[in-house]
Amino acid sequence: MSDLHYADPRLVPLYDLLNAGDEDHRFYEARIGAAPLKIVDLGCGTGVFAVRLARQGHAVTGVDPAPAMLDVARARPGGDLPTWVLGDAEAFRGRFDVAVMTGHAFQCLLTDAAMLQTFDQVRARLDRGGRFMFETRNPKARAWDGWTPEASSQVLDLGGGNQVRLSHEVLALDGEQVRFQTRHRFMPAGDEVVSRSTLRFAPRAMIEQGLRAAGFGRVDWFGDWEGGALSAGSSEMIAVATAE
Ligand SMILES: C[S@@+](CC[C@H](N)C(=O)[O-])C[C@H]1O[C@@H](n2cnc3c(N)ncnc32)[C@H](O)[C@@H]1O
């Protein structure tokens, strides 16, 4: 994982401050239900959702290729409940009822090969009727248009009189891939860390085709966290795919 914001010890602690909402978690857990299931959280990051599911009684495995993210996951309250695995979809073993990939982790799969391999690996770990749920930003909504220093600037309070100002800037649009940088200016010290990242905005038809090729049948699509229908203007494309 080369993305600094999943690796740099100064940036990893910012992740949870930047992603404090839980509407996505509520969406997925409503579909998971209350009966205890075996769940794998692929690209689990700092482990917020994995721990939340484990506290609800599910047997959870959190998988992530970024060691610094897993360090935060292990250290959080309840971090002893899930099983943590360092790696990607190839790294985990066992059988699961549900696989989730949240926080747009799916967009880290930059190529067709990476996406299809992930679908194959996840499908191989699910029984018939098992579900793979994930979301990706809708390319038609062009979220990257708002990733300008002016439109994306925000200040996070780190406590103790410390703050960080963040802003995004797109460096290159290359087909479905968007390369961008995030500038972090730590205050009052004034020092700066710049991280670079690439995300893929894959179209729905291609994702659905890949899911079917991997052995998923029904795919339900949603366009927002309230469960609304997916439309051209939806910012999210949320997939619930069932293994056949
Ligand atoms: C934006 S974070 C999302 C973290 C977490 N799921 C959440 O909702 O907060 C994306 C995560 O995907 C992980 N990741 C990157 N490439 C991956 C891959 N090929 N397979 C699984 N996870 C990956 C990164 O290390 C990072 O922790």
The ligand as an SDF file (V2000), in Angstrom:
LIG
                    3D

 27 29  0  0  0  0  0  0  0  0999 V2000
  -10.8290    4.5480    2.7490 C   0  0  0  0  0  0  0  0  0  0  0  0
  -10.2070    3.2150    3.6980 S   0  0  0  0  0  0  0  0  0  0  0  0
  -11.7050    2.4390    4.2910 C   0  0  0  0  0  0  0  0  0  0  0  0
  -11.5050    1.7810    5.6330 C   0  0  0  0  0  0  0  0  0  0  0  0
  -12.7530    1.2110    6.2990 C   0  0  0  0  0  0  0  0  0  0  0  0
  -13.3830    0.1780    5.5230 N   0  0  0  0  0  0  0  0  0  0  0  0
  -13.7540    2.3080    6.6100 C   0  0  0  0  0  0  0  0  0  0  0  0
  -14.9090    2.2000    6.2260 O   0  0  0  0  0  0  0  0  0  0  0  0
  -13.3830    3.2660    7.2970 O   0  0  0  0  0  0  0  0  0  0  0  0
   -9.6660    2.0990    2.4670 C   0  0  0  0  0  0  0  0  0  0  0  0
   -8.9180    0.8990    3.0260 C   0  0  0  0  0  0  0  0  0  0  0  0
   -8.7730   -0.0570    1.9680 O   0  0  0  0  0  0  0  0  0  0  0  0
   -7.5280   -0.6830    2.1380 C   0  0  0  0  0  0  0  0  0  0  0  0
   -7.1390   -1.3210    0.8710 N   0  0  0  0  0  0  0  0  0  0  0  0
   -6.3520   -0.8390   -0.1100 C   0  0  0  0  0  0  0  0  0  0  0  0
   -6.2130   -1.7350   -1.1000 N   0  0  0  0  0  0  0  0  0  0  0  0
   -6.9350   -2.8250   -0.7530 C   0  0  0  0  0  0  0  0  0  0  0  0
   -7.1800   -4.1060   -1.3310 C   0  0  0  0  0  0  0  0  0  0  0  0
   -6.6720   -4.4390   -2.5120 N   0  0  0  0  0  0  0  0  0  0  0  0
   -7.9630   -4.9810   -0.6870 N   0  0  0  0  0  0  0  0  0  0  0  0
   -8.4940   -4.6400    0.5050 C   0  0  0  0  0  0  0  0  0  0  0  0
   -8.3120   -3.4500    1.1140 N   0  0  0  0  0  0  0  0  0  0  0  0
   -7.5350   -2.5530    0.5120 C   0  0  0  0  0  0  0  0  0  0  0  0
   -6.6220    0.4440    2.6110 C   0  0  0  0  0  0  0  0  0  0  0  0
   -5.4620   -0.0400    3.2680 O   0  0  0  0  0  0  0  0  0  0  0  0
   -7.5370    1.2260    3.5350 C   0  0  0  0  0  0  0  0  0  0  0  0
   -7.4130    0.8390    4.8850 O   0  0  0  0  0  0  0  0  0  0  0  0
  1  2  1  0
  2  3  1  0
  2 10  1  0
  3  4  1  0
  4  5  1  0
  5  6  1  0
  5  7  1  0
  7  8  2  0
  7  9  1  0
 10 11  1  0
 11 12  1  0
 11 26  1  0
 12 13  1  0
 13 14  1  0
 13 24  1  0
 14 15  1  0
 14 23  1  0
 15 16  2  0
 16 17  1  0
 17 18  1  0
 17 23  2  0
 18 19  1  0
 18 20  2  0
 20 21  1  0
 21 22  2  0
 22 23  1  0
 24 25  1  0
 24 26  1  0
 26 27  1  0
M  CHG  2   2   1   9  -1
M  END
$$$$
